[in-house]
């Protein structure tokens, strides 16, 4: 990749997003686990469940603070590094982000304070309501962010206005009910639940290995195993739904994930492992599982999944249609105010306007897409292929770890039902070493979702290459270095605070003093 403005802007956004996404899943998942634990405390009135809620709440609070600190930069980047993107789709993309700030984040931030400082101020049920509102706020925040992101993957409920040169909302209800956004939301929060469950499971296993806080650890493991098993199973089911939607709305992403260079007879096989070669357009040493990809992508045995080469040919036709739409747009905009717009131009733009984004892919090679040569059109069509090898491997890492989490949480769920959680030290050690693995899977999933969308910042509408701000390379390099340094410091602080809280463990109340015998008291007096 050339180190140009587009590459540097993408690198900066990827860096800040990957750092921020370290904290988000744990916040989402731990908030629900806290609510479950406190619910048990209110129902049973057993102090150990209150101690559990307060202990895991400390770790939640540390993570929440770091998530807020790293997340603030994300929204500002749209105006700083992606100014044309903000101009082009700000009316649509900005609405979910504004609602997220006003509704979800304020709700979450307000009740986080009550959660920590309201234990002795609120009634049991009042504090339980507070804890559940924190959990609801955390999940609402993810909902609105993913509605915005889902629209970038599948831009529904909007249309391009030739007069303002912007995308504008035509049906906000369609934006909210976007099937891609809904699938991404439930898939992402389920992944967060799994991450939090494995986190609680691993730390509790460490306590059992050390023989510390045994009762708290066992109860925490029971909650984590049950919650984690349900969450990890749902991740697989909801991931299947995402794959099916990709076959409808992002065919090139699905083909790249599978390294499917040419269209195969239905139902297509799934490549379990292999080594994609983009230059040779083949996958070396591929191991195929018959029919599985066809069932995932189409849920049928007769529907084909188009391959990369066929989709490139389709992209070339869409670029040619987009050039016609671009030409019609220039004619419409060239009409003097008050003069009638030629009907032929209006009809052409109405019929071909949905392909205009493909004409903008040519901006990388020529200022006026109408002047593009056949060679430039072919190059632009080839640009619609995202990086195949990173997608291929990221997807398989994500899926493989997802299956591992099902086995891990399922095993501990069975052990919890048999009350033998501490009988197998090697399993406890495995749970400890598994703590970072959910983040590996989550970051791999982020790569699949976002790298798979390239070269589009908005699928089929706005190419990434034309969405950036006009910044200097030196400015971007300085800010990238600055963000990397600051975020690394924050991550180190987070890890140190977390490890300090874990080593300290839950607060243990000192035993009540034994009253001295009356005779001794009299003698002392």
Buried (B, 14 or more C-beta within 10 A) or exposed (E): EEEEBBBBBBBBBBBBBBBBBBBBBBBBBBBBBBBBBBBBBBEEEEEBBBBBBBBBBBBBBBBBBBBBBBBEBBBEBBBBBBBBBBBBBBBBBBBBBEBBEEBBBEBBBBBBEBBBEBBEEBEBEEBBBBBBBBBBBBBBBBBBBBBBBBBBBBBBBBEBEBEEEBBEBEEEEEBBEBBBBBBBBBBBBBBBBBBBBBBBBBBBBBBBBEEEBBEBBBBBBBBBBBBBBBBBBBBBEBBBBBBBBBBEBBBBBBBBBBBBBEBBEBBBBBBEEBEBBBEEBBBEEBEBEEBBBBBBBBBEEEEBBBBBBBBBEBBBEBBBBBBBBBBBBBBBEEEEEEEEBBEEBBEBBEEBBBBBBBBBBBBBBBEEBEEBEEEBBBBBBEBBBBBBBBBBBBBBBBBEBBEBBBEBBBBBBEBBEEEEBBEEEEBBBBBBEBBEBBBEBBBBBBBBBBBBBBBBBBBBBBBBBBBBBEBEEEBBBEBBEEBBEBBEEBBEBBEEBBEEBBEEBBEEEEEEEEEEEEEEEEEEE
